[in-house]
């Protein structure tokens, strides 16, 4: 039994879980391009991310980023804003040669009774 209910780090029920596989030995270049060209657009259109990660064990050369949404409609509206942002094509052009694969998953929060606030 937990002494207290754990705080919920994320109260949005829908998470966009993206995995980019980056060319061998190109992760630093990709992160620099992503940070310089994509992040200003993403912060403006998607809001603050849940986080960014790189693979340590398992499939290698993977860059993972997570973004949370209130609903499917929220996800679609913010993605549309990102995709139609006038500067987004610059990021796509600058990063395209660095990315060998992309996976996009929408994952849904599960309400775990043992983690509810009391």
N, C-alpha and C positions, 0 to 999 in steps of 0.2 A: 504494500500500500504506500502510495506517495504521501509525504507529509503535507504537501499542498499541491493543488493543481498547478501544472507547469504553465507558464505564460505561453500564449500562442504567438509565434513570431510572425505569422501571416494570417490575416483574416479575410483574404480574398479566396473565393472558392475555385478559381480556375487559374492554372499555371501553364504558360507556354514554355515548354522544356525543349530547347534547341541544342543540337549537337552538330558542330561543324568539324569535319575531319580536314586537317591542314596538311599541306605538303610537308614531307620530311625536312626537318631543319629550317622551316619557315614560320614557326610559331611566333617568334619575337617580331618578325616583320608583320605578320597578320595582326597581332595585338596592337602594334603601333598604328597601322592603317585603321583598324576598328576604332581605337580610342580617338584618333584625330578626326576621322571623317564620319563614322557612324554614330558615335556617342552623342554629339550635340543634337543630332536629328532624333535619336531614340529617346533622349531625355525630354525633348520637346513634345514628341508624339506619343510615346509609350509610358512616360513617367519614370519613376525610379525603379531600377531592377531589383529583383530578389538577390541576385548574385551572379558571379562569374567564376568558372572553375576550369581547370585543365585536368586531363586524365593522368592518373598516377599508376594505377594497376588496371590491367585489362587492355582493351583497345587503346592504342597510343595515338598521339598527335591530335587529340580531340579537345576542342574548346566548347564549353557548355555555358549557356546563359539562360537565366530564368526570369520571366516577367509575369506578374500576377494581374488578374482581371476580376472585375465584379461579376461579369456574365459573358455569355457568348456574344451578345450585342456589343458590349464594351470592347471585347477583343477585336471584333470585326471593324468597329469604328476606328479604334486606335491603329490597327494594322493598315487600314485604308489611308489614314493620315500619314503614316510612315511611307507607304508605297508611293504616294502622290506628292511627297515633299520634293520641292524642286532640286534639292541638293543630294537626294538619295541615289540617283544614277551615278554620281561621282564616286560614292563609296562602292557601289556594285562594280564599276569599271576598275577601280583600284584594287579590289580584293578578289575578283573572280579567278585570277590565275593562282591564288594561294589556297583556295578551297577545293578539295577533291570530292567531298560528299557533304550532304546536309540532311539531318533528320529533324522533323518538327513534330512534337507530341503535345497534345493538350491533355493535361492531367487534372483530375478533379479531387478536391479535398474530401477526406473521409472524416466524419465526426467520430472520434474515439472517446467513448464514455469516461475512461480513466483519466483523460486529459482535460475534461471540462472544468471550468472555473466553479468554485463552490460558492 
